[in-house]
């Protein structure tokens, strides 16, 4: 007979992402409707290690839907990586009477969830990272908002670059994945986009693109680079050396993580939070909520972590077509 879930813990871990609060709200509201109590674990896995928590009821989450960041705070926990730290986390779960934990975050968060599940604690993961790089899920909470933030910033940069007839090099987040850079680059009509998944040929991918664009009559140029594909200042320096231009370098940095979540991220967060609680209600713990072709599904944690996601290079083909010589 499946154990009835009476009380669940909720935590956000790793890098924050717009929509995390919306996911917390969805988990709490759905859980209450299923007769479950909710305990917010503050500061990610650290909260379980050091017993840092707060009760969550409907009122506690009534005004957080539009808020960026996370009301539960987030942190990276070195101690949770140790056996002793995980034992402390299990002890906190027992102390609080938690029957399950909902962990909202990225790959590192889910690896922590896997370790906790191996110690007998039922865990459900919800993917939330602006990089959209979780292999098992087509979409992660925060990606759409981060893209819109970057697009808004680059549109403003384009105005001044056009006025001064200059080249702009903009670095966006994406240490290991180019989803954000490629999506944003296509949306802003970038001259070139550099991503980790594709080896950079500087002459072909940057110099010739700028030269070709200039021959077509353009006098300002936008280069978008994922942080994992190269250093924006170094790229700007090479452009100066190769083409005699005086590029302006902008690193958007953590501004991409902030702001009120878009409608898409709020809607996805609501569906994922609901799906996580209903999975627990059915006795389907130790899984990750995933999107697949627009539908919500759950996958066992170990299977989910073993999956990989490949960047859709079709977007890169579209980008190249936009700058064809006969365009």
C-alpha positions in Angstrom: 0.0 0.0 0.0 1.4 3.4 -1.0 2.2 5.8 1.8 -0.1 8.7 1.9 1.7 12.0 1.4 0.7 14.4 4.2 3.5 16.9 4.3 6.0 18.0 1.7 9.0 20.2 1.7 9.7 22.7 -1.2 13.0 24.2 -2.1 14.7 26.1 -4.9 18.3 25.5 -5.6 21.2 26.5 -7.9 20.9 29.6 -10.1 17.6 31.5 -9.7 15.2 31.7 -12.6 12.1 33.8 -13.2 9.1 31.7 -12.6 10.5 29.8 -9.5 8.0 31.7 -7.3 5.2 30.8 -9.6 6.2 27.1 -9.3 6.3 27.4 -5.5 2.9 28.9 -5.6 1.5 26.1 -7.8 3.0 23.4 -5.6 1.5 24.9 -2.4 -1.9 25.6 -3.9 -2.2 22.2 -5.4 -0.9 20.4 -2.3 -3.4 22.2 -0.1 -6.2 21.1 -2.4 -4.9 17.5 -2.0 -5.0 17.8 1.8 -1.2 18.1 2.1 0.8 20.6 4.3 3.8 22.5 2.9 7.0 23.5 4.4 9.3 25.9 2.6 13.0 24.9 2.8 15.1 28.1 2.6 18.4 28.4 0.8 18.2 25.2 -1.2 19.9 22.0 0.0 21.6 24.1 2.7 18.2 24.5 4.3 17.8 20.8 4.8 21.3 20.5 6.1 20.9 23.3 8.6 17.2 23.0 9.3 16.2 26.3 7.8 12.5 26.3 7.0 9.2 28.2 7.1 5.6 26.9 6.9 3.8 27.8 3.7 0.1 28.2 3.4 -2.1 29.7 0.7 -1.7 33.3 2.1 2.1 32.9 2.1 2.1 32.5 -1.7 -0.8 34.7 -2.6 1.3 37.6 -4.1 4.3 35.9 -5.5 3.1 34.9 -9.0 4.6 37.9 -10.7 7.7 38.2 -8.6 11.2 37.4 -9.9 13.8 35.5 -7.9 12.7 33.1 -5.2 11.1 33.8 -1.9 12.8 30.7 -0.5 16.2 32.0 -1.5 18.8 29.8 -3.2 22.3 28.7 -2.5 24.9 26.1 -3.6 25.6 23.7 -0.7 29.1 22.3 -0.4 28.1 20.4 2.7 25.2 18.6 1.1 27.8 17.1 -1.3 29.3 15.2 1.6 27.8 12.0 3.2 27.6 13.8 6.5 25.7 16.7 5.0 23.2 14.4 3.3 22.7 12.5 6.6 21.8 15.9 8.2 19.4 16.6 5.4 17.6 13.2 6.0 17.5 14.0 9.8 15.8 17.3 9.0 13.2 15.6 6.8 12.5 13.2 9.7 12.3 16.1 12.2 9.9 18.0 10.1 7.8 14.9 9.2 8.3 15.4 5.5 6.9 12.6 3.4 8.4 14.1 0.2 10.5 17.0 -1.2 9.8 19.0 -4.3 13.1 20.4 -5.6 13.0 23.3 -8.2 16.2 23.9 -10.1 18.6 22.6 -12.7 21.0 19.6 -13.2 22.9 20.1 -9.9 19.6 20.3 -8.0 18.4 17.1 -9.5 21.7 15.3 -8.7 21.1 16.3 -5.1 17.6 15.0 -5.3 18.9 11.7 -6.6 21.3 11.4 -3.6 18.4 12.2 -1.2 16.2 9.6 -2.9 18.8 7.0 -2.4 18.5 7.6 1.4 14.8 6.9 1.3 13.3 10.4 0.9 10.8 10.7 -2.0 11.7 13.6 -4.3 10.2 15.2 -7.3 12.2 17.7 -9.4 10.9 20.7 -11.4 13.3 22.0 -14.1 14.0 25.8 -13.7 17.1 27.3 -15.4 17.4 30.1 -17.9 19.9 28.0 -19.9 17.1 25.5 -20.9 19.8 22.8 -20.8 18.0 20.0 -18.9 18.3 17.0 -21.1 15.1 15.3 -20.2 12.8 18.3 -20.7 12.1 20.3 -23.8 11.6 23.4 -21.7 12.8 24.8 -18.4 11.2 27.6 -16.3 12.9 30.9 -16.8 14.1 30.5 -20.3 11.5 32.7 -22.0 11.9 35.5 -19.5 15.7 35.5 -19.8 15.3 35.6 -23.6 12.9 38.6 -23.5 15.2 40.4 -21.1 18.2 39.9 -23.3 16.2 40.9 -26.4 15.1 44.1 -24.7 18.6 45.0 -23.7 20.0 44.3 -27.2 17.3 46.3 -28.9 18.4 49.3 -26.8 22.0 48.7 -27.6 21.2 48.5 -31.3 19.8 52.0 -31.2 23.0 53.5 -30.1 25.2 51.3 -32.2 23.2 52.4 -35.3 23.5 56.0 -34.3 27.3 55.8 -34.0 27.7 53.2 -36.8 29.5 50.8 -34.6 29.9 47.1 -33.9 28.5 45.7 -30.6 29.6 42.4 -29.0 27.0 41.2 -26.4 27.7 38.3 -24.1 24.8 36.4 -22.8 24.7 33.5 -20.3 25.3 29.9 -21.4 28.5 28.4 -20.1 27.7 24.9 -21.5 24.7 25.5 -23.7 23.9 28.0 -26.5 20.1 27.8 -26.4 19.8 31.4 -25.0 22.4 32.9 -27.3 21.0 31.3 -30.5 17.3 32.1 -29.6 18.1 35.7 -28.8 20.5 36.1 -31.7 17.8 35.1 -34.1 15.3 37.3 -32.4 17.4 40.4 -32.7 18.8 39.8 -36.2 22.3 39.4 -35.0 25.1 39.5 -37.5 26.7 36.5 -35.9 26.0 34.2 -33.0 28.7 32.2 -31.2 27.7 29.1 -29.2 29.6 26.3 -27.3 28.0 23.6 -29.4 29.6 24.8 -32.6 33.4 25.3 -33.0 34.1 28.9 -33.7 35.9 29.8 -36.9 36.6 33.4 -36.2 37.4 34.4 -39.8 34.3 32.7 -41.2 31.9 33.2 -38.3 32.8 36.8 -37.4 35.1 38.6 -39.7 33.4 37.5 -43.0 30.0 38.0 -41.5 30.7 41.6 -40.6 32.5 42.2 -44.0 29.6 40.7 -45.9 27.1 42.7 -43.9 29.0 45.9 -44.6 29.1 45.1 -48.4 25.3 44.9 -48.2 25.2 48.5 -47.0 25.0 48.0 -43.2 27.0 50.3 -41.0 26.3 48.7 -37.6 26.8 45.1 -36.5 25.6 42.9 -33.6 27.6 39.9 -32.4 25.9 37.7 -29.8 28.2 35.3 -27.9 27.3 32.7 -25.3 29.7 32.9 -22.3 30.9 29.4 -23.0 31.8 30.1 -26.6 34.4 32.8 -25.9 35.3 36.0 -24.0 33.3 39.0 -25.3 36.2 41.4 -24.6 38.6 39.1 -26.4 36.3 38.9 -29.4 35.9 42.6 -29.5 39.7 43.0 -29.4 40.1 40.6 -32.4 37.5 42.4 -34.3 39.4 45.6 -33.8 42.6 43.9 -35.0 41.1 42.3 -38.0 38.7 45.0 -39.2 40.0 48.2 -37.7 36.6 48.7 -35.9 36.2 50.0 -32.4 33.6 47.5 -31.0 31.6 48.2 -27.8 31.4 45.1 -25.5 28.4 44.5 -23.2 28.2 41.6 -20.8 24.5 41.3 -19.7 25.4 39.0 -16.8 22.9 38.4 -14.0 20.3 40.9 -15.3 19.1 37.9 -17.4 18.0 36.1 -14.2 15.9 38.9 -12.8 12.5 40.4 -13.6 8.9 39.4 -13.6 8.3 36.1 -15.4 6.6 36.2 -18.8 3.2 34.7 -19.3 4.8 31.5 -20.8 7.0 31.0 -17.7 4.1 31.5 -15.3 1.9 29.1 -17.2 4.7 26.5 -17.5 5.5 26.9 -13.8 1.9 26.4 -12.8 1.6 23.2 -14.9 4.8 21.8 -13.6 4.0 22.5 -10.0 0.6 20.9 -10.4 2.1 17.9 -12.1 4.7 17.4 -9.4 2.1 17.3 -6.6 -0.3 15.1 -8.5 2.6 12.7 -9.1 3.3 12.5 -5.4 -0.5 12.0 -4.7 -0.3 9.0 -7.0 2.7 7.6 -5.3 5.1 8.5 -8.2 8.0 9.9 -6.2 11.7 10.0 -7.2 11.0 11.6 -10.6 11.4 14.8 -12.6 8.6 16.7 -14.3 9.4 17.2 -18.0 7.8 18.8 -21.0 7.6 16.7 -24.1 5.9 18.1 -27.2 3.9 20.5 -25.1 2.7 17.8 -22.6 3.7 17.3 -19.0 5.3 13.9 -18.2 7.3 12.5 -15.3 10.5 10.4 -15.7 12.5 8.5 -13.0 15.4 10.6 -11.8 18.2 8.3 -12.9 16.7 8.0 -16.4 16.1 11.7 -16.7 19.6 12.6 -15.7 21.0 10.2 -18.3 19.2 11.9 -21.1 20.8 14.6 -23.3 19.3 17.3 -25.4 20.8 18.5 -28.6 20.6 22.1 -29.8 18.3 22.5 -32.8 20.8 23.7 -35.3 18.0 24.5 -37.7 17.9 27.9 -35.9 21.5 28.4 -36.9 20.5 27.6 -40.5 17.8 30.2 -40.3 20.3 32.7 -39.0 22.7 32.1 -41.8 19.9 32.4 -44.4 19.0 35.8 -43.0 22.5 37.0 -44.0 22.9 35.3 -47.3 24.8 37.2 -50.0 21.7 37.7 -52.1 19.6 38.9 -49.2 
